[in-house]
Amino acid sequence: MPSPSPDHPAALGRFRPYASATHTVTKGKYTTSNDPRGYLPVYEYPLNGQWLMVDSDNGYVLWTGIWKALGNSKADIMKVLDAQPELAAQLRRVRGGYLKIQGTWMPYEIALRLARRVAWPIREDLVPLFGQVSICLRLVCAAH
């Protein structure tokens, strides 16, 4: 798994969300057999009827939550990711158990890179995950 950038909280060993005036981030812990730890410790907050989550230990981001918060279909996630086969080894899929944690999880840096390409409409809502940066270039997002 690639190392997070030095300016990201995960570089300190554990993810910590960025401060946000518009979103209340809570901490959760979900039991799952899909992880060797037997559980997922997360920071989470709702957006557009979806839960945005990040694993507080390793910085993995639930991409399914971001994708669906954009109004996209869960089925379309695989089309986007299949177009980038080099990502396959770094993705984790959680199936079964708690609905909130089901979906495709990916390392922070990959989630940030994809968000820069497709998440212009919810950029301000992603501040707790990615910080107070312009995570998406409007011209790039408009082309996709």
Backbone as JSON, one array per atom type, in Angstrom:
{
  "sequence": "MPSPSPDHPAALGRFRPYASATHTVTKGKYTTSNDPRGYLPVYEYPLNGQWLMVDSDNGYVLWTGIWKALGNSKADIMKVLDAQPELAAQLRRVRGGYLKIQGTWMPYEIALRLARRVAWPIREDLVPLFGQVSICLRLVCAAH",
  "N": [[0.85, -1.17, 0.0], [0.62, 2.22, -0.86], [2.36, 4.94, 0.71], [0.83, 7.52, 2.65], [0.61, 11.01, 1.74], [2.93, 13.37, 3.17], [1.58, 15.52, 4.36], [-0.86, 14.62, 5.13], [-3.12, 13.35, 7.65], [-2.91, 10.54, 7.96], [-0.27, 10.05, 7.6], [0.84, 10.18, 10.04], [0.46, 7.77, 11.13], [-2.06, 7.01, 12.03], [-5.29, 7.62, 10.82], [-6.86, 10.76, 11.01], [-9.71, 12.73, 10.91], [-10.16, 15.78, 9.02], [-10.96, 19.04, 10.26], [-14.29, 20.31, 10.09], [-16.77, 22.68, 9.43], [-19.28, 22.1, 8.61], [-19.93, 19.4, 8.77], [-20.5, 16.7, 10.98], [-18.36, 14.5, 12.26], [-18.21, 11.19, 13.28], [-17.0, 8.5, 15.36], [-16.78, 5.05, 14.72], [-17.16, 1.47, 15.13], [-17.11, -1.49, 13.5], [-18.01, -4.82, 13.42], [-16.63, -7.39, 11.44], [-16.05, -10.11, 9.23], [-14.56, -9.78, 7.07], [-12.14, -8.57, 7.41], [-8.88, -8.95, 8.69], [-8.55, -8.05, 11.29], [-10.97, -8.39, 12.42], [-12.8, -6.44, 12.74], [-13.78, -3.12, 11.7], [-12.43, -0.07, 12.36], [-13.71, 3.1, 12.18], [-13.96, 6.51, 10.95], [-16.78, 8.44, 10.35], [-19.41, 9.98, 8.42], [-22.61, 11.24, 7.33], [-23.74, 11.82, 3.95], [-25.81, 13.0, 1.51], [-27.57, 10.83, 1.86], [-25.85, 8.7, 2.04], [-23.11, 6.94, 3.62], [-20.04, 8.3, 4.37], [-16.87, 7.05, 4.82], [-13.8, 6.34, 6.53], [-11.13, 4.22, 7.28], [-9.87, 4.29, 10.43], [-7.43, 3.31, 11.23], [-5.79, 2.6, 9.0], [-6.34, 4.35, 6.91], [-7.82, 3.63, 4.68], [-10.4, 4.32, 2.36], [-13.91, 4.32, 2.01], [-14.92, 3.99, -1.01], [-17.33, 3.5, -2.29], [-19.28, 4.92, -0.85], [-18.64, 7.62, -1.45], [-18.94, 7.6, -4.22], [-21.67, 6.92, -4.54], [-22.82, 9.07, -3.18], [-22.41, 11.03, -4.98], [-24.46, 10.54, -6.66], [-24.28, 8.43, -8.35], [-24.59, 5.09, -9.68], [-24.16, 2.09, -7.81], [-23.33, -0.13, -9.26], [-21.91, 1.0, -11.33], [-19.45, 1.6, -10.29], [-17.65, -0.51, -10.61], [-17.22, -0.44, -13.36], [-15.72, 1.9, -13.69], [-13.48, 1.32, -12.1], [-12.57, -1.05, -13.28], [-11.52, -0.08, -15.59], [-9.07, 0.67, -14.82], [-6.93, -1.41, -14.28], [-4.6, -1.69, -12.79], [-5.17, -0.96, -10.22], [-6.48, -3.02, -8.96], [-5.2, -4.85, -7.14], [-4.97, -3.33, -4.88], [-7.44, -2.76, -3.91], [-10.13, -3.32, -1.63], [-12.87, -5.33, -1.0], [-15.84, -5.28, 0.71], [-18.27, -7.41, 1.67], [-21.45, -8.49, 2.79], [-22.54, -8.64, 6.25], [-22.66, -5.57, 8.13], [-24.56, -3.16, 6.44], [-23.66, -0.53, 6.09], [-20.87, -0.64, 5.85], [-20.36, -2.05, 3.6], [-18.98, -2.5, 0.38], [-16.6, -0.99, -1.89], [-13.38, -0.47, -0.81], [-10.52, 1.61, -0.66], [-7.01, 2.63, -0.75], [-6.11, 5.75, 0.78], [-4.65, 7.64, -0.89], [-5.3, 6.8, -3.48], [-8.09, 7.09, -3.46], [-8.22, 9.87, -3.13], [-7.03, 10.71, -5.53], [-8.92, 9.72, -7.41], [-11.16, 11.15, -6.54], [-10.41, 13.73, -7.2], [-10.79, 13.62, -9.9], [-13.55, 13.14, -10.3], [-15.28, 14.28, -8.37], [-16.16, 16.98, -8.17], [-18.77, 18.2, -7.72], [-19.3, 17.63, -4.99], [-17.17, 18.55, -3.56], [-16.73, 20.32, -1.37], [-17.96, 18.94, 0.64], [-16.28, 16.87, 1.09], [-14.23, 17.67, 2.65], [-13.75, 16.75, 5.4], [-12.52, 14.3, 4.86], [-10.42, 14.77, 2.96], [-9.3, 17.24, 3.47], [-8.86, 20.87, 3.48], [-8.63, 21.6, 0.67], [-8.64, 22.28, -2.81], [-10.01, 19.73, -4.06], [-10.63, 18.89, -6.53], [-10.19, 19.53, -9.89], [-11.97, 21.75, -11.76], [-12.05, 21.83, -14.6], [-11.04, 19.31, -15.27], [-12.94, 17.61, -14.07], [-15.24, 18.39, -15.43], [-14.79, 17.33, -17.89], [-15.27, 14.65, -17.63]],
  "CA": [[0.0, 0.0, 0.0], [1.43, 3.43, -0.9], [2.34, 5.78, 1.89], [0.09, 8.77, 2.47], [1.45, 12.19, 1.62], [3.34, 13.83, 4.5], [0.67, 16.5, 4.94], [-2.13, 13.98, 5.49], [-3.09, 12.77, 8.99], [-2.51, 9.13, 7.96], [1.18, 9.98, 7.64], [1.2, 10.06, 11.44], [0.24, 6.39, 11.54], [-3.5, 6.78, 12.18], [-6.06, 8.66, 10.17], [-7.69, 11.66, 11.79], [-10.41, 13.59, 9.94], [-9.93, 17.22, 9.06], [-12.07, 19.79, 10.86], [-15.29, 20.78, 9.16], [-17.84, 23.44, 10.07], [-20.58, 21.66, 8.11], [-20.17, 17.97, 8.96], [-20.13, 16.13, 12.26], [-17.74, 13.2, 12.03], [-18.23, 10.35, 14.48], [-16.15, 7.31, 15.31], [-17.54, 3.81, 14.83], [-16.39, 0.22, 15.08], [-18.02, -2.47, 12.93], [-17.52, -6.2, 13.37], [-16.69, -7.98, 10.11], [-15.14, -11.22, 8.96], [-13.84, -9.39, 5.87], [-10.9, -7.92, 7.78], [-8.15, -9.79, 9.64], [-8.7, -7.52, 12.66], [-12.29, -8.8, 12.9], [-13.62, -5.24, 12.85], [-13.3, -1.92, 11.02], [-12.57, 1.17, 13.13], [-13.9, 4.14, 11.16], [-14.56, 7.83, 11.14], [-17.88, 8.42, 9.4], [-20.43, 11.02, 8.43], [-23.55, 11.05, 6.22], [-23.83, 12.8, 2.88], [-26.75, 12.63, 0.46], [-28.13, 9.51, 2.13], [-24.77, 7.69, 2.05], [-22.12, 7.12, 4.68], [-18.65, 8.45, 3.95], [-16.09, 6.42, 5.89], [-12.38, 6.07, 6.37], [-10.6, 3.34, 8.32], [-9.04, 5.16, 11.27], [-6.1, 2.73, 11.41], [-4.94, 2.55, 7.81], [-6.68, 5.39, 5.95], [-8.61, 3.17, 3.55], [-11.62, 5.09, 2.19], [-15.03, 3.61, 1.39], [-15.2, 4.69, -2.26], [-18.74, 3.32, -2.61], [-20.03, 6.03, -0.25], [-18.39, 8.84, -2.23], [-19.52, 7.39, -5.55], [-23.13, 6.99, -4.46], [-23.17, 10.44, -2.76], [-22.4, 11.8, -6.22], [-25.66, 10.2, -7.4], [-23.97, 7.36, -9.29], [-25.02, 3.73, -9.35], [-23.14, 1.22, -7.23], [-22.86, -1.01, -10.33], [-20.97, 1.73, -12.18], [-18.13, 1.66, -9.66], [-16.79, -1.52, -11.2], [-16.84, 0.01, -14.7], [-14.66, 2.89, -13.53], [-12.29, 0.67, -11.56], [-12.08, -2.02, -14.25], [-10.75, 0.66, -16.59], [-7.75, 0.9, -14.23], [-6.61, -2.71, -13.69], [-3.47, -1.59, -11.85], [-5.71, -0.72, -8.89], [-7.15, -4.22, -8.45], [-4.52, -5.45, -5.98], [-5.05, -2.44, -3.73], [-8.83, -2.59, -3.5], [-10.74, -4.29, -0.71], [-14.32, -5.33, -1.13], [-16.53, -5.8, 1.89], [-19.61, -7.9, 1.35], [-22.05, -9.12, 3.96], [-22.43, -7.89, 7.51], [-23.3, -4.26, 8.2], [-24.73, -2.49, 5.14], [-22.9, 0.71, 6.04], [-19.46, -0.83, 5.5], [-20.24, -2.84, 2.38], [-18.58, -1.78, -0.82], [-15.19, -0.98, -2.3], [-12.48, 0.35, -0.01], [-9.23, 1.8, -1.33], [-6.09, 3.49, -0.02], [-6.37, 7.18, 0.78], [-4.08, 8.33, -2.05], [-6.07, 6.43, -4.67], [-9.39, 7.74, -3.32], [-8.01, 11.29, -3.39], [-6.8, 10.86, -6.97], [-10.21, 9.55, -8.1], [-12.05, 12.27, -6.17], [-10.0, 14.89, -8.0], [-11.31, 13.45, -11.26], [-15.0, 13.02, -10.46], [-16.1, 14.73, -7.24], [-16.33, 18.44, -8.08], [-20.04, 18.63, -7.11], [-19.35, 17.46, -3.53], [-15.81, 18.84, -3.06], [-16.77, 20.93, -0.03], [-18.42, 17.91, 1.57], [-15.2, 15.9, 1.28], [-13.2, 18.27, 3.5], [-13.32, 15.9, 6.51], [-11.66, 13.22, 4.37], [-9.25, 15.18, 2.19], [-8.77, 18.53, 3.89], [-9.34, 22.12, 2.88], [-7.93, 21.81, -0.59], [-9.52, 22.09, -3.97], [-9.7, 18.34, -4.4], [-11.01, 18.54, -7.89], [-10.05, 20.61, -10.85], [-13.23, 21.86, -12.46], [-11.9, 21.47, -16.01], [-10.88, 17.86, -15.36], [-14.22, 17.0, -13.73], [-16.21, 18.68, -16.46], [-14.48, 16.5, -19.05], [-15.62, 13.26, -17.37]],
  "C": [[0.9, 1.24, 0.0], [1.3, 4.24, 0.37], [1.54, 7.04, 1.63], [1.06, 9.94, 2.36], [1.76, 12.72, 3.01], [2.4, 14.83, 5.16], [-0.69, 15.92, 5.31], [-2.02, 13.34, 6.87], [-2.66, 11.3, 9.01], [-1.0, 8.98, 7.99], [1.67, 9.84, 9.08], [0.93, 8.66, 11.97], [-1.23, 6.05, 11.72], [-4.22, 7.94, 11.53], [-6.83, 9.47, 11.2], [-8.39, 12.58, 10.79], [-10.02, 15.05, 10.11], [-11.16, 17.89, 9.66], [-13.01, 20.29, 9.77], [-16.39, 21.5, 9.93], [-19.21, 22.9, 9.68], [-20.9, 20.19, 8.34], [-19.69, 17.52, 10.35], [-19.63, 14.71, 12.0], [-17.75, 12.43, 13.34], [-17.32, 9.15, 14.27], [-17.04, 6.09, 15.52], [-16.62, 2.62, 14.77], [-17.37, -0.87, 14.66], [-17.36, -3.84, 12.85], [-17.68, -6.72, 11.95], [-15.69, -9.11, 9.99], [-14.31, -10.91, 7.71], [-12.5, -8.72, 6.15], [-10.19, -8.78, 8.81], [-8.25, -9.32, 11.09], [-10.02, -7.97, 13.27], [-13.25, -7.63, 13.05], [-13.01, -4.14, 11.99], [-13.51, -0.73, 11.94], [-12.65, 2.34, 12.14], [-14.24, 5.49, 11.76], [-15.61, 7.9, 10.04], [-18.76, 9.65, 9.54], [-21.34, 10.83, 7.21], [-23.47, 12.19, 5.21], [-24.78, 12.26, 1.81], [-27.29, 11.21, 0.63], [-27.13, 8.37, 2.13], [-23.84, 7.97, 3.22], [-20.73, 7.21, 4.06], [-17.81, 7.96, 5.12], [-14.63, 6.32, 5.51], [-11.95, 5.22, 7.55], [-9.62, 4.16, 9.15], [-7.65, 4.59, 11.52], [-5.22, 2.86, 10.18], [-5.29, 3.56, 6.72], [-7.45, 4.9, 4.73], [-9.96, 3.9, 3.54], [-12.68, 4.22, 1.53], [-15.44, 4.4, 0.14], [-16.67, 4.6, -2.63], [-19.57, 4.47, -2.06], [-19.87, 7.32, -1.03], [-19.1, 8.74, -3.58], [-21.04, 7.54, -5.53], [-23.6, 8.38, -4.0], [-23.16, 11.39, -3.96], [-23.64, 11.53, -7.07], [-25.44, 9.09, -8.41], [-24.47, 6.01, -8.77], [-23.86, 2.92, -8.79], [-22.53, 0.31, -8.31], [-21.81, -0.32, -11.2], [-19.57, 1.85, -11.58], [-17.18, 0.69, -10.36], [-16.35, -1.13, -12.61], [-15.66, 0.97, -14.62], [-13.37, 2.21, -13.08], [-11.72, -0.37, -12.51], [-11.26, -1.36, -15.35], [-9.34, 0.96, -16.09], [-7.3, -0.38, -13.51], [-5.45, -2.68, -12.71], [-3.93, -1.35, -10.42], [-6.19, -1.99, -8.19], [-6.51, -4.78, -7.18], [-4.65, -4.61, -4.72], [-6.46, -2.23, -3.2], [-9.23, -3.68, -2.53], [-12.24, -4.19, -0.88], [-14.92, -5.97, 0.1], [-17.94, -6.16, 1.46], [-20.15, -8.61, 2.58], [-21.84, -8.29, 5.21], [-23.18, -6.57, 7.44], [-23.38, -3.62, 6.81], [-23.84, -1.27, 5.01], [-21.47, 0.51, 5.56], [-19.27, -1.63, 4.22], [-19.84, -1.95, 1.21], [-17.09, -1.89, -1.06], [-14.42, 0.03, -1.47], [-11.15, 0.46, -0.75], [-8.33, 2.71, -0.5], [-6.41, 4.97, -0.22], [-5.89, 7.86, -0.5], [-4.85, 8.03, -3.33], [-7.45, 7.11, -4.63], [-9.28, 9.24, -3.61], [-7.82, 11.53, -4.89], [-8.11, 10.72, -7.76], [-11.17, 10.69, -7.79], [-11.7, 13.52, -6.96], [-10.56, 14.81, -9.41], [-12.83, 13.57, -11.34], [-15.86, 13.72, -9.41], [-16.27, 16.24, -7.1], [-17.63, 18.84, -7.39], [-20.09, 18.51, -5.58], [-18.0, 17.79, -2.88], [-15.81, 19.42, -1.66], [-17.18, 19.92, 1.03], [-17.35, 16.86, 1.85], [-14.07, 16.44, 2.15], [-12.81, 17.38, 4.69], [-12.39, 14.76, 6.08], [-10.35, 13.74, 3.8], [-8.69, 16.54, 2.54], [-9.31, 19.7, 3.09], [-8.51, 22.44, 1.65], [-8.96, 21.71, -1.71], [-9.21, 20.7, -4.5], [-9.97, 18.01, -5.85], [-10.83, 19.75, -8.8], [-11.3, 20.64, -11.72], [-13.11, 21.43, -13.93], [-11.76, 19.96, -16.18], [-12.22, 17.18, -15.1], [-15.25, 17.23, -14.84], [-16.0, 17.8, -17.7], [-14.91, 15.05, -18.85], [-17.09, 13.05, -17.24]]
}
